[in-house]
């Protein structure tokens, strides 16, 4: 019996480590920042949004001259009642906002800015959740 209790405790700890809990929920109408790999709940929408991946980052480096501003495309994973993967872009030439059920998520900024000759890491997206 004691061994069973220890094994169950270890399984619960492993599950918590693999799926860390989301931070405090954000409100509709609120701008918020989400780091790569981080999750957050949307208050009153019964969903969790995770900044899953930066698919591409071709934004013009801050210390370079470019013909156009470039684009960063990121993937958000939305789980629970409206599960799916959604892609947003930094360039307004592409989709910066995605309608999900009765609300939308908009990408307002992606930090840090790129620098020519340096690898970009530590991505943080500034997002906005609203109602149409």
Beta strands, then each sheet from edge to edge (+ up, - down):
strand 1: 23-26
strand 2: 30-35
strand 3: 39-42
strand 4: 47-57
strand 5: 72-80
strand 6: 84-89
strand 7: 97-100
strand 8: 103-111
strand 9: 124-130
sheet 1: 1+ 3+ 4- 5+ 6-
sheet 2: 2+ 9- 8+ 7-
end
